[in-house]
Amino acid sequence: MAGIHWEEPFCGEGNNCFRLGTDDEGNAYITLAGAEHTYLTDTREALATLIRDIKAGKADHLL
């Protein structure tokens, strides 16, 4: 498996920080900052769909 290229963490005030990453094989990753050894993985397209859906407000009920 290729190495994961992690983005800078996305942090909320007083909350855990999430990190997104990708690899050269077309996979995407989500983890908590500091726990990069434990992650959720899927395709980059799945990550793109998740981001688009969140931006469209489909997860607003979780706020």
C-alpha positions in Angstrom: 0.0 0.0 0.0 1.2 3.5 -0.8 1.7 6.1 1.9 -1.2 8.3 3.0 -0.8 12.0 2.3 -2.6 13.7 5.2 -4.1 17.2 5.0 -3.8 19.6 7.9 -6.4 18.9 10.6 -9.9 20.4 10.6 -10.5 21.5 14.2 -13.6 22.8 16.0 -13.2 24.8 19.1 -12.7 22.4 22.0 -13.3 19.4 19.8 -11.2 16.6 18.3 -9.5 17.4 15.0 -10.4 15.4 11.9 -7.8 14.7 9.2 -8.5 13.8 5.6 -5.9 12.0 3.4 -5.5 10.3 0.1 -3.0 7.9 -1.4 -1.6 7.4 -4.9 -3.9 4.4 -5.5 -7.2 6.4 -5.5 -8.2 5.8 -1.8 -9.4 8.4 0.7 -9.0 8.3 4.5 -10.6 10.0 7.5 -9.2 9.9 11.0 -8.8 11.9 14.2 -5.6 13.9 14.5 -3.1 11.9 16.5 -4.8 8.6 15.6 -3.6 8.3 12.0 -3.0 4.5 12.5 -6.7 4.0 12.8 -8.8 5.3 9.9 -11.9 4.9 7.8 -11.1 4.3 4.1 -13.1 4.4 0.9 -12.6 5.7 -2.7 -11.8 9.3 -3.4 -15.1 9.5 -5.2 -16.9 8.4 -2.0 -15.0 11.1 -0.1 -16.0 13.7 -2.7 -19.6 12.7 -2.5 -19.5 12.9 1.3 -18.0 16.5 1.1 -20.6 17.6 -1.5 -23.5 16.2 0.6 -22.2 17.9 3.8 -21.9 21.2 1.9 -25.4 20.7 0.6 -26.7 20.5 4.1 -27.6 16.8 4.2 -25.8 16.4 7.6 -27.1 19.6 9.2 -29.4 17.6 11.5 -26.3 16.4 13.3 -25.3 19.9 14.4 
